Amino acid sequence: MRRIYKKIRFFLRFLAALVAKYQGAILIGILLGSLTFVLLPRIVVATIQFRSTYSIAYVARPTLSDLPLDIQRQISLGLTHIDSRGQPQPALASSWTATDSGKTYTFILQPGLKWHDGTPVKSSQITYQFTDAQISYPDSNSLTIRLTDPFSPLPVVLSQPIFKTKLVGVGSYKTTSIRKNGNYIDSITLSPINPDSRLPRLRYYFYPSEKLARTAYKLGIVNSIADISDPEDLSDWPNTSVSQVTRTDRYVAAFFNTQSQVFSGSGGKSLRQALAYTTDKTRWPNDSRITGPLSATNWAYTSDIKKYDLDVARARSLLGKSGPNLPKIILSTFPAYLTTAEELKSDWETLGLEIEISVTPDVPDDFLVLVAAQVLPTDPDQYHLWHSTQASNLTRFSHPRIDKLLEDGRKTSDPKERLDIYQDFQKALVEEVPAIFLYHPQSYTITRRSSP
C-alpha cells in the first residue's frame, strides 16, 4: 500500500514540475483547443458554402447588356420593384412624387446604399437613355425626371435593375467571373455579397437551344434548366424533378393582319369574329386561358369582356356577312406553336374555309394570320402593341377610340381613372378582334434532386 502511495505522490510531483516548466505552452494549447472547438464548426460551414456552387442552364445568347431579367435582379435593383399585381413599390428609391400633371417625377434614394465595390450610391450615377426626358440631380440622394408629356407607367419602367458599370450592382449577389465568346456570354458566376450568407454560389450557363441545355444536364454540367418549353425525356430522367409553370407574363394568340384585303373593313371584322367563334378554347385548361390583352394577375384586368365561346352557328352567320367569296387563309407560325396552328386549322375548316399552314423561323413581312407568343408588359399600358402609330403594332390595327384610350391611359395618374380606362380598352379591343387570345404558355424547370 505504501508503494502505491509513493508512486502516486511521485507522479503528482512530476506533473507539478512539468506544468511549472511548460505552463506557457500548456496555456496556449488550452486556448487554441478552446478556439478550435468554438470556431471549427463555423469554419467547416463557411468552407462548404464557399465551395457550394449551383449551376443553372438558360436557353439564351445574352451579351452584357441583355442578361435575362431574373439574373439581373440577383445582381441589382431598380428604383422600384413590381409586386404580384404589377404595382410599383420602393426599391433603390424610398419614395417618389409626380407633379406638373405627371410630367415631372422626383425620386428619393434609400439612405446608406452601396455598390458592390463598396462605394456609396449617388443619384448622379443613375442614368437612363431617354430620348424625350431630361434628368437632373438636385443632390446626391435624389433625381428628377422631366418628361415632354405625362407618362404614368414611368415608376414601373424604372423597375429595370441599375448598374454602376459592367454588372456592378446593389443586389444580394455580385458578379465574380464571366466567360465570353466574342460579345456573347457563355457563363457567369455570382457569389453572395454577404460572406455570412447561407446562399450558394450561382453559375449560369447559356445555350443556344433547349437540346444543348438538356445535354448539359444529362452530362452533369448543370444542376438545373430554367424556363424551357419541353422537358422531353428528362421527364423520366433518374433523380430529376420537373416543375411546370403557367407563364402569365406572356400569351399565345392568332394575330390578324387587319390591313390585309382579307381582314380589313367591316367584312374583315366579321370574318375575324367568325374565326374567333369557331375556335374551341376548351382544349386549354381554365388556369391557362386568356380572353383579352391583360392577364388575370394584372390590377387592371376585367373579366367583363366578350369570351367568344364556341358557337359555330353564329360563326356561319358572321361568315355570310364577310362577302360571297371565301378566301384561302395562310396560317403562319413558328415551330414551337405548330400544334396550336394545326388545331386552329382543324377548327376553321369546319366553316368550309381552305387553310394552309406555313412554318417560319421569323415574323413574315406580310402575313394573313400569325400564331405567336406575345410578352405582356407589367403595366396595363399597351400603347406600343396596339396604337395605330406604332411600328411594333404587329396586327397594323387602327381604331380611333382605342387609340384615344391608350393615349389617355398613359397620361392619367389617378389609379381609379386608369382602371376605368384600361377596362374600357379591354372591352373595345376584344370586340374588334385584331387577335384571338388563346392561352398562357407553359414552361418547365428541370432540377436534379439531392441524393438521400
Secondary structure by P-SEA (a helix, b strand, c coil): caaaaaaaaaaaaaaaaaaaacaaaaaaaaaaaaaaaacaaaaaaaaaaaabbbbbbbccccccccccaaaaaacccccbbbcccccccccccccccccccccbbbbbccccccccccccccccccccccccbbbbbccccbbbbbbcccccccccccccccccccccccccccccccccccccccbbbbccccccccccbbbbbbbccaaaaaaaaaaccccccccccccccccccccbbbbbbccccccccccccccccccccaaaaaaaaaaaaacccccccccccccccccccccccccccccccccaaaaaaaaaacccbbbbbbbbbcccaaaaaaaaaaaaacccbbbbbbbbcccccccccccbbbbbbccccccccccccccccccccccaaaaaaaaaaaacccaaaaaaaaaaaaaaaaaaccccccbbbbbbbbbbbccc
